Amino acid sequence: MRPGDASTPPNLLIILTNRQRRLRHWPQGLAEQHLPSFQHLASNGLSFERAFTNTCMCSPSRATPAEPTPG
């Protein structure tokens, strides 16, 4: 998609997972050795080093991006 080309919407894929707490499940070197697909997604996609969620429970937190937004 070129800048200003509104005729074709961008392809967007959002992946939400459960129980992926970094300090517990991602020790140094684990992704490279045992999770090549996750590592590929992190290297070639958008990965957040610091993130925020507006709800503390798993299900409401995952549902928040799916809520319709005005506009």
N, CA, C and O of each residue as an XYZ file, in Angstrom:
284
protein
N       0.837     -1.170      0.000
C       0.000      0.000      0.000
C       0.883      1.234      0.000
O       1.796      1.352      0.818
N       0.619      2.133     -0.896
C       1.375      3.382     -0.986
C       0.718      4.444     -0.111
O      -0.493      4.405      0.105
N       1.505      5.391      0.393
C       0.908      6.477      1.174
C      -0.151      7.200      0.349
O       0.067      7.511     -0.822
N      -1.277      7.461      0.957
C      -2.352      8.163      0.273
C      -3.263      7.276     -0.552
O      -4.250      7.764     -1.102
N      -2.964      5.983     -0.659
C      -3.788      5.052     -1.432
C      -4.851      4.458     -0.510
O      -4.598      3.465      0.172
N      -6.024      5.056     -0.490
C      -7.085      4.613      0.407
C      -7.979      3.552     -0.219
O      -8.895      3.059      0.439
N      -7.735      3.192     -1.472
C      -8.606      2.223     -2.133
C      -8.378      0.802     -1.636
O      -9.290     -0.022     -1.705
N      -7.200      0.500     -1.143
C      -6.893     -0.837     -0.652
C      -6.560     -0.766      0.835
O      -5.534     -0.197      1.208
N      -7.406     -1.333      1.686
C      -7.089     -1.305      3.113
C      -5.891     -2.211      3.411
O      -5.682     -3.206      2.718
N      -5.115     -1.876      4.424
C      -3.950     -2.699      4.750
C      -4.371     -4.040      5.353
O      -5.431     -4.149      5.968
N      -3.541     -5.043      5.172
C      -3.750     -6.330      5.825
C      -3.224     -6.209      7.246
O      -2.095     -5.768      7.459
N      -4.024     -6.594      8.201
C      -3.654     -6.466      9.601
C      -4.020     -7.750     10.319
O      -5.164     -8.201     10.255
N      -3.060     -8.332     10.996
C      -3.275     -9.550     11.767
C      -2.875     -9.269     13.205
O      -1.735     -8.895     13.477
N      -3.806     -9.447     14.117
C      -3.537     -9.249     15.538
C      -3.599    -10.610     16.206
O      -4.605    -11.311     16.106
N      -2.531    -10.980     16.884
C      -2.456    -12.264     17.580
C      -2.464    -11.997     19.073
O      -1.598    -11.290     19.589
N      -3.441    -12.563     19.767
C      -3.527    -12.436     21.213
C      -3.311    -13.808     21.825
O      -3.995    -14.768     21.472
N      -2.371    -13.895     22.730
C      -2.089    -15.171     23.382
C      -2.402    -15.062     24.865
O      -2.681    -13.977     25.374
N      -2.355    -16.167     25.535
C      -2.666    -16.224     26.954
C      -1.441    -16.680     27.739
O      -0.707    -17.564     27.299
N      -1.230    -16.085     28.878
C      -0.174    -16.485     29.812
C       1.222    -16.424     29.197
O       1.954    -17.414     29.205
N       1.576    -15.289     28.680
C       2.897    -15.108     28.085
C       3.730    -14.125     28.904
O       4.394    -13.251     28.346
N       3.695    -14.269     30.204
C       4.447    -13.367     31.066
C       5.932    -13.499     30.774
O       6.488    -14.590     30.899
N       6.566    -12.442     30.398
C       7.933    -12.463     29.895
C       8.947    -13.044     30.881
O       9.714    -13.932     30.507
N       8.973    -12.580     32.097
C      10.004    -13.022     33.036
C       9.900    -14.503     33.367
O      10.908    -15.160     33.625
N       8.690    -15.020     33.359
C       8.515    -16.422     33.713
C       8.696    -17.356     32.517
O       9.325    -18.407     32.640
N       8.154    -16.982     31.374
C       8.109    -17.891     30.231
C       9.153    -17.614     29.155
O       9.283    -18.405     28.220
N       9.890    -16.531     29.257
C      10.837    -16.180     28.211
C      12.243    -15.965     28.768
O      12.786    -14.868     28.629
N      12.850    -16.976     29.394
C      14.228    -16.776     29.853
C      15.166    -16.562     28.666
O      14.837    -16.917     27.534
N      16.302    -15.995     28.923
C      17.278    -15.677     27.878
C      17.572    -16.899     27.006
O      17.944    -17.953     27.522
N      17.409    -16.764     25.705
C      17.740    -17.821     24.754
C      16.631    -18.819     24.471
O      16.758    -19.626     23.550
N      15.552    -18.788     25.233
C      14.482    -19.770     25.042
C      13.815    -19.637     23.679
O      13.616    -20.638     22.990
N      13.470    -18.430     23.285
C      12.758    -18.228     22.018
C      13.590    -18.692     20.836
O      13.080    -19.376     19.949
N      14.851    -18.332     20.815
C      15.717    -18.710     19.697
C      15.858    -20.223     19.574
O      15.912    -20.759     18.467
N      15.915    -20.905     20.705
C      16.162    -22.345     20.693
C      14.884    -23.169     20.515
O      14.883    -24.140     19.758
N      13.815    -22.803     21.188
C      12.632    -23.660     21.231
C      11.389    -23.096     20.536
O      10.439    -23.835     20.277
N      11.386    -21.808     20.235
C      10.192    -21.190     19.667
C      10.530    -20.401     18.408
O      10.384    -19.179     18.396
N      10.977    -21.069     17.350
C      11.393    -20.333     16.158
C      10.258    -19.550     15.501
O      10.511    -18.487     14.934
N       9.038    -20.029     15.556
C       7.918    -19.292     14.949
C       7.627    -18.008     15.710
O       7.391    -16.965     15.100
N       7.642    -18.074     17.036
C       7.443    -16.861     17.837
C       8.577    -15.884     17.591
O       8.348    -14.679     17.485
N       9.782    -16.387     17.502
C      10.938    -15.522     17.260
C      10.827    -14.853     15.890
O      11.155    -13.675     15.746
N      10.371    -15.590     14.895
C      10.189    -15.025     13.552
C       9.148    -13.901     13.581
O       9.358    -12.844     12.985
N       8.028    -14.128     14.272
C       7.006    -13.090     14.382
C       7.547    -11.853     15.096
O       7.282    -10.729     14.670
N       8.289    -12.048     16.159
C       8.840    -10.913     16.907
C       9.874    -10.157     16.089
O       9.955     -8.932     16.176
N      10.660    -10.866     15.300
C      11.717    -10.226     14.509
C      11.175     -9.515     13.275
O      11.738     -8.507     12.848
N      10.094    -10.024     12.699
C       9.576     -9.480     11.444
C       8.256     -8.732     11.592
O       7.691     -8.257     10.607
N       7.778     -8.633     12.798
C       6.521     -7.929     13.030
C       6.737     -6.796     14.007
O       7.820     -6.214     14.077
N       5.720     -6.497     14.742
C       5.761     -5.432     15.731
C       5.767     -6.076     17.101
O       4.863     -6.844     17.430
N       6.759     -5.778     17.891
C       6.893     -6.359     19.217
C       7.057     -5.232     20.231
O       7.861     -4.322     20.029
N       6.302     -5.295     21.310
C       6.357     -4.259     22.337
C       7.222     -4.720     23.499
O       6.984     -5.782     24.075
N       8.212     -3.934     23.838
C       9.062     -4.241     24.984
C       8.411     -3.787     26.288
O       8.582     -4.420     27.330
N       7.667     -2.691     26.221
C       6.941     -2.178     27.380
C       5.497     -1.974     26.942
O       5.240     -1.272     25.964
N       4.570     -2.569     27.643
C       3.173     -2.487     27.234
C       2.286     -2.196     28.433
O       2.718     -2.302     29.581
N       1.063     -1.835     28.159
C       0.084     -1.511     29.193
C      -1.241     -2.135     28.797
O      -1.594     -2.170     27.619
N      -1.957     -2.617     29.767
C      -3.316     -3.083     29.524
C      -4.246     -2.385     30.499
O      -3.876     -2.133     31.646
N      -5.438     -2.074     30.051
C      -6.348     -1.331     30.916
C      -7.184     -2.219     31.816
O      -7.972     -1.709     32.613
N      -7.038     -3.522     31.715
C      -7.727     -4.442     32.609
C      -6.736     -5.476     33.105
O      -5.756     -5.792     32.431
N      -7.002     -5.995     34.286
C      -6.019     -6.912     34.873
C      -6.318     -8.382     34.602
O      -5.403     -9.204     34.658
N      -7.535     -8.731     34.318
C      -7.882    -10.128     34.109
C      -7.626    -10.536     32.659
O      -7.708     -9.699     31.760
N      -7.324    -11.785     32.428
C      -6.947    -12.262     31.093
C      -8.025    -12.037     30.042
O      -7.768    -11.381     29.032
N      -9.219    -12.563     30.255
C     -10.262    -12.468     29.225
C     -10.666    -11.036     28.906
O     -10.742    -10.689     27.727
N     -10.933    -10.172     29.912
C     -11.252     -8.784     29.561
C     -10.101     -8.078     28.856
O     -10.322     -7.250     27.973
N      -8.891     -8.403     29.241
C      -7.735     -7.773     28.605
C      -7.642     -8.154     27.137
O      -7.351     -7.303     26.297
N      -7.884     -9.416     26.815
C      -7.833     -9.858     25.421
C      -9.008     -9.322     24.619
O      -8.881     -9.122     23.411
N     -10.147     -9.086     25.255
C     -11.335     -8.604     24.554
C     -11.280     -7.108     24.269
O     -11.975     -6.635     23.370
N     -10.486     -6.362     24.996
C     -10.455     -4.910     24.850
C     -10.171     -4.452     23.426
O     -10.887     -3.571     22.949
N      -9.169     -4.988     22.701
C      -8.938     -4.512     21.331
C     -10.086     -4.825     20.377
O     -10.192     -4.191     19.327
N     -10.938     -5.774     20.708
C     -12.032     -6.156     19.822
C     -13.246     -5.244     19.968
O     -14.169     -5.305     19.156
N     -13.250     -4.406     20.992
C     -14.379     -3.502     21.185
C     -14.400     -2.452     20.088
O     -13.350     -1.934     19.710
N     -15.573     -2.133     19.574
C     -15.643     -1.102     18.527
C     -15.231      0.261     19.071
O     -15.526      0.602     20.217
N     -14.555      1.021     18.244
C     -14.142      2.361     18.635
C     -14.907      3.377     17.804
O     -15.188      3.129     16.631
N     -15.246      4.513     18.388
C     -15.976      5.520     17.616
C     -15.116      6.100     16.509
O     -13.893      6.178     16.635
N     -15.750      6.498     15.446
C     -14.996      7.167     14.399
C     -15.128      6.502     13.110
O     -14.547      6.951     12.122
